[in-house]
Amino acid sequence: MISQILVTFWGVRGSIASPGLHTVVFGGNTSCVSVETQDHIVILDAGSGIRELGQYLMKKTPRQAISGSVLLSHMHWDHIQGLPFFAPARVKDNHFTVYGEGKQQLSLSQILAEQMRSPYFPVAMETMFQAQTTFREVEPRHMIAIHPDLFVTPFRLTHPNGALGYLLHIGDRRIAYVTDHEHDLSQLSPEVLVMTSDVDLLIHDAQYSRAQLVKEKKGWGHSAWEDVVELAIESDVGHLLLFHHDPEATDELLNERQFLAQKIFPYTTVAREGLKIPLCIEKGIRYAVNCGDIGSARI
């Protein structure tokens, strides 16, 4: 039985990594979030942030095999570019199952292998991945048992070339991961509303503002933070994590965005690299006091 859950953000940026003086606080690595239990780790996307996650895992369990599941939302570079640098994948005793979609008559494993073929990368995936690795293709709304007491339901998102969100069921807790996704300007996406209803944590793409979407970003496959806050209220989520920040978004802008979002929905945090959220196991405790950096979150 699961007795502990720890959510950690390793990369929170969208589109392209953006290190620099103006992104020091929130971080410049692309999408990667881990959800740890005492004997399994779920990795949401494999952007450049997964490299540091790999270093953490190697130091944490130097003499113990690592068992994990990697859930890929889609195959755009900012969500898979860190895989070749994920150190635990090079250890034979480790075991990983990679979940995602095949595309354009290519299997999931073929797509990932293609990005590591010459002339794009000097080492083939077959050589780099020494761990016991299984690739499993998923379908929207088909629940998957990935570990005892740990289930995942993929669901369809609106994004160029297609993308999947994931609803994690961990014991009595539920975490929704929604990136990359664009809500219609006239209404919130019905599918996402259903899948995020009453979740404990909602991690959601909030790359733009409504003004940006209306002016120039419509159809790019990303959400306005104002719409995401509205979704959190409509879905009655425990806590909202704004995620997948624009590479142009500075620390100053994201601090301001958090201030404005919390005025509308107090249980909102703009995700940053290194943010850790220990989830309280007891479902009945919605207002938790031991939730790390997010303080008195409604979970």
Secondary structure as a PSIPRED ss2 file (coil, helix, strand):
# PSIPRED VFORMAT (PSIPRED V4.0)

   1 M C   1.000  0.000  0.000
   2 I C   1.000  0.000  0.000
   3 S C   1.000  0.000  0.000
   4 Q C   1.000  0.000  0.000
   5 I E   0.000  0.000  1.000
   6 L E   0.000  0.000  1.000
   7 V E   0.000  0.000  1.000
   8 T E   0.000  0.000  1.000
   9 F E   0.000  0.000  1.000
  10 W E   0.000  0.000  1.000
  11 G E   0.000  0.000  1.000
  12 V C   1.000  0.000  0.000
  13 R E   0.000  0.000  1.000
  14 G C   1.000  0.000  0.000
  15 S C   1.000  0.000  0.000
  16 I C   1.000  0.000  0.000
  17 A C   1.000  0.000  0.000
  18 S C   1.000  0.000  0.000
  19 P C   1.000  0.000  0.000
  20 G C   1.000  0.000  0.000
  21 L C   1.000  0.000  0.000
  22 H C   1.000  0.000  0.000
  23 T C   1.000  0.000  0.000
  24 V C   1.000  0.000  0.000
  25 V C   1.000  0.000  0.000
  26 F C   1.000  0.000  0.000
  27 G C   1.000  0.000  0.000
  28 G C   1.000  0.000  0.000
  29 N C   1.000  0.000  0.000
  30 T E   0.000  0.000  1.000
  31 S C   1.000  0.000  0.000
  32 C E   0.000  0.000  1.000
  33 V E   0.000  0.000  1.000
  34 S E   0.000  0.000  1.000
  35 V E   0.000  0.000  1.000
  36 E E   0.000  0.000  1.000
  37 T C   1.000  0.000  0.000
  38 Q C   1.000  0.000  0.000
  39 D C   1.000  0.000  0.000
  40 H C   1.000  0.000  0.000
  41 I E   0.000  0.000  1.000
  42 V E   0.000  0.000  1.000
  43 I E   0.000  0.000  1.000
  44 L E   0.000  0.000  1.000
  45 D C   1.000  0.000  0.000
  46 A C   1.000  0.000  0.000
  47 G C   1.000  0.000  0.000
  48 S C   1.000  0.000  0.000
  49 G C   1.000  0.000  0.000
  50 I H   0.000  1.000  0.000
  51 R H   0.000  1.000  0.000
  52 E H   0.000  1.000  0.000
  53 L H   0.000  1.000  0.000
  54 G H   0.000  1.000  0.000
  55 Q H   0.000  1.000  0.000
  56 Y H   0.000  1.000  0.000
  57 L H   0.000  1.000  0.000
  58 M H   0.000  1.000  0.000
  59 K H   0.000  1.000  0.000
  60 K H   0.000  1.000  0.000
  61 T C   1.000  0.000  0.000
  62 P C   1.000  0.000  0.000
  63 R C   1.000  0.000  0.000
  64 Q C   1.000  0.000  0.000
  65 A C   1.000  0.000  0.000
  66 I C   1.000  0.000  0.000
  67 S E   0.000  0.000  1.000
  68 G E   0.000  0.000  1.000
  69 S E   0.000  0.000  1.000
  70 V E   0.000  0.000  1.000
  71 L E   0.000  0.000  1.000
  72 L C   1.000  0.000  0.000
  73 S C   1.000  0.000  0.000
  74 H C   1.000  0.000  0.000
  75 M C   1.000  0.000  0.000
  76 H C   1.000  0.000  0.000
  77 W H   0.000  1.000  0.000
  78 D H   0.000  1.000  0.000
  79 H H   0.000  1.000  0.000
  80 I H   0.000  1.000  0.000
  81 Q C   1.000  0.000  0.000
  82 G C   1.000  0.000  0.000
  83 L H   0.000  1.000  0.000
  84 P H   0.000  1.000  0.000
  85 F H   0.000  1.000  0.000
  86 F C   1.000  0.000  0.000
  87 A H   0.000  1.000  0.000
  88 P H   0.000  1.000  0.000
  89 A H   0.000  1.000  0.000
  90 R H   0.000  1.000  0.000
  91 V C   1.000  0.000  0.000
  92 K C   1.000  0.000  0.000
  93 D C   1.000  0.000  0.000
  94 N C   1.000  0.000  0.000
  95 H E   0.000  0.000  1.000
  96 F E   0.000  0.000  1.000
  97 T E   0.000  0.000  1.000
  98 V E   0.000  0.000  1.000
  99 Y E   0.000  0.000  1.000
 100 G E   0.000  0.000  1.000
 101 E C   1.000  0.000  0.000
 102 G C   1.000  0.000  0.000
 103 K E   0.000  0.000  1.000
 104 Q C   1.000  0.000  0.000
 105 Q C   1.000  0.000  0.000
 106 L E   0.000  0.000  1.000
 107 S C   1.000  0.000  0.000
 108 L H   0.000  1.000  0.000
 109 S H   0.000  1.000  0.000
 110 Q H   0.000  1.000  0.000
 111 I H   0.000  1.000  0.000
 112 L H   0.000  1.000  0.000
 113 A H   0.000  1.000  0.000
 114 E H   0.000  1.000  0.000
 115 Q C   1.000  0.000  0.000
 116 M C   1.000  0.000  0.000
 117 R C   1.000  0.000  0.000
 118 S C   1.000  0.000  0.000
 119 P C   1.000  0.000  0.000
 120 Y C   1.000  0.000  0.000
 121 F C   1.000  0.000  0.000
 122 P C   1.000  0.000  0.000
 123 V C   1.000  0.000  0.000
 124 A C   1.000  0.000  0.000
 125 M H   0.000  1.000  0.000
 126 E H   0.000  1.000  0.000
 127 T H   0.000  1.000  0.000
 128 M H   0.000  1.000  0.000
 129 F C   1.000  0.000  0.000
 130 Q C   1.000  0.000  0.000
 131 A C   1.000  0.000  0.000
 132 Q E   0.000  0.000  1.000
 133 T E   0.000  0.000  1.000
 134 T E   0.000  0.000  1.000
 135 F E   0.000  0.000  1.000
 136 R E   0.000  0.000  1.000
 137 E E   0.000  0.000  1.000
 138 V C   1.000  0.000  0.000
 139 E C   1.000  0.000  0.000
 140 P C   1.000  0.000  0.000
 141 R C   1.000  0.000  0.000
 142 H C   1.000  0.000  0.000
 143 M C   1.000  0.000  0.000
 144 I E   0.000  0.000  1.000
 145 A E   0.000  0.000  1.000
 146 I E   0.000  0.000  1.000
 147 H E   0.000  0.000  1.000
 148 P C   1.000  0.000  0.000
 149 D C   1.000  0.000  0.000
 150 L E   0.000  0.000  1.000
 151 F E   0.000  0.000  1.000
 152 V E   0.000  0.000  1.000
 153 T E   0.000  0.000  1.000
 154 P E   0.000  0.000  1.000
 155 F E   0.000  0.000  1.000
 156 R E   0.000  0.000  1.000
 157 L E   0.000  0.000  1.000
 158 T C   1.000  0.000  0.000
 159 H C   1.000  0.000  0.000
 160 P C   1.000  0.000  0.000
 161 N C   1.000  0.000  0.000
 162 G C   1.000  0.000  0.000
 163 A E   0.000  0.000  1.000
 164 L E   0.000  0.000  1.000
 165 G E   0.000  0.000  1.000
 166 Y E   0.000  0.000  1.000
 167 L E   0.000  0.000  1.000
 168 L E   0.000  0.000  1.000
 169 H E   0.000  0.000  1.000
 170 I E   0.000  0.000  1.000
 171 G C   1.000  0.000  0.000
 172 D C   1.000  0.000  0.000
 173 R E   0.000  0.000  1.000
 174 R E   0.000  0.000  1.000
 175 I E   0.000  0.000  1.000
 176 A E   0.000  0.000  1.000
 177 Y E   0.000  0.000  1.000
 178 V E   0.000  0.000  1.000
 179 T C   1.000  0.000  0.000
 180 D C   1.000  0.000  0.000
 181 H C   1.000  0.000  0.000
 182 E C   1.000  0.000  0.000
 183 H C   1.000  0.000  0.000
 184 D E   0.000  0.000  1.000
 185 L C   1.000  0.000  0.000
 186 S C   1.000  0.000  0.000
 187 Q E   0.000  0.000  1.000
 188 L C   1.000  0.000  0.000
 189 S C   1.000  0.000  0.000
 190 P H   0.000  1.000  0.000
 191 E H   0.000  1.000  0.000
 192 V H   0.000  1.000  0.000
 193 L H   0.000  1.000  0.000
 194 V H   0.000  1.000  0.000
 195 M H   0.000  1.000  0.000
 196 T H   0.000  1.000  0.000
 197 S C   1.000  0.000  0.000
 198 D C   1.000  0.000  0.000
 199 V C   1.000  0.000  0.000
 200 D C   1.000  0.000  0.000
 201 L E   0.000  0.000  1.000
 202 L E   0.000  0.000  1.000
 203 I E   0.000  0.000  1.000
 204 H E   0.000  0.000  1.000
 205 D E   0.000  0.000  1.000
 206 A C   1.000  0.000  0.000
 207 Q C   1.000  0.000  0.000
 208 Y E   0.000  0.000  1.000
 209 S C   1.000  0.000  0.000
 210 R H   0.000  1.000  0.000
 211 A H   0.000  1.000  0.000
 212 Q H   0.000  1.000  0.000
 213 L H   0.000  1.000  0.000
 214 V H   0.000  1.000  0.000
 215 K H   0.000  1.000  0.000
 216 E H   0.000  1.000  0.000
 217 K H   0.000  1.000  0.000
 218 K C   1.000  0.000  0.000
 219 G C   1.000  0.000  0.000
 220 W C   1.000  0.000  0.000
 221 G C   1.000  0.000  0.000
 222 H C   1.000  0.000  0.000
 223 S C   1.000  0.000  0.000
 224 A E   0.000  0.000  1.000
 225 W H   0.000  1.000  0.000
 226 E H   0.000  1.000  0.000
 227 D H   0.000  1.000  0.000
 228 V H   0.000  1.000  0.000
 229 V H   0.000  1.000  0.000
 230 E H   0.000  1.000  0.000
 231 L H   0.000  1.000  0.000
 232 A H   0.000  1.000  0.000
 233 I H   0.000  1.000  0.000
 234 E H   0.000  1.000  0.000
 235 S H   0.000  1.000  0.000
 236 D C   1.000  0.000  0.000
 237 V C   1.000  0.000  0.000
 238 G C   1.000  0.000  0.000
 239 H E   0.000  0.000  1.000
 240 L E   0.000  0.000  1.000
 241 L E   0.000  0.000  1.000
 242 L E   0.000  0.000  1.000
 243 F E   0.000  0.000  1.000
 244 H C   1.000  0.000  0.000
 245 H E   0.000  0.000  1.000
 246 D C   1.000  0.000  0.000
 247 P C   1.000  0.000  0.000
 248 E C   1.000  0.000  0.000
 249 A C   1.000  0.000  0.000
 250 T C   1.000  0.000  0.000
 251 D H   0.000  1.000  0.000
 252 E H   0.000  1.000  0.000
 253 L H   0.000  1.000  0.000
 254 L H   0.000  1.000  0.000
 255 N H   0.000  1.000  0.000
 256 E H   0.000  1.000  0.000
 257 R H   0.000  1.000  0.000
 258 Q H   0.000  1.000  0.000
 259 F H   0.000  1.000  0.000
 260 L H   0.000  1.000  0.000
 261 A H   0.000  1.000  0.000
 262 Q H   0.000  1.000  0.000
 263 K H   0.000  1.000  0.000
 264 I H   0.000  1.000  0.000
 265 F C   1.000  0.000  0.000
 266 P C   1.000  0.000  0.000
 267 Y C   1.000  0.000  0.000
 268 T E   0.000  0.000  1.000
 269 T E   0.000  0.000  1.000
 270 V E   0.000  0.000  1.000
 271 A C   1.000  0.000  0.000
 272 R C   1.000  0.000  0.000
 273 E C   1.000  0.000  0.000
 274 G C   1.000  0.000  0.000
 275 L C   1.000  0.000  0.000
 276 K E   0.000  0.000  1.000
 277 I E   0.000  0.000  1.000
 278 P E   0.000  0.000  1.000
 279 L E   0.000  0.000  1.000
 280 C C   1.000  0.000  0.000
 281 I C   1.000  0.000  0.000
 282 E C   1.000  0.000  0.000
 283 K C   1.000  0.000  0.000
 284 G C   1.000  0.000  0.000
 285 I C   1.000  0.000  0.000
 286 R C   1.000  0.000  0.000
 287 Y C   1.000  0.000  0.000
 288 A C   1.000  0.000  0.000
 289 V C   1.000  0.000  0.000
 290 N C   1.000  0.000  0.000
 291 C C   1.000  0.000  0.000
 292 G H   0.000  1.000  0.000
 293 D H   0.000  1.000  0.000
 294 I H   0.000  1.000  0.000
 295 G C   1.000  0.000  0.000
 296 S C   1.000  0.000  0.000
 297 A C   1.000  0.000  0.000
 298 R C   1.000  0.000  0.000
 299 I C   1.000  0.000  0.000
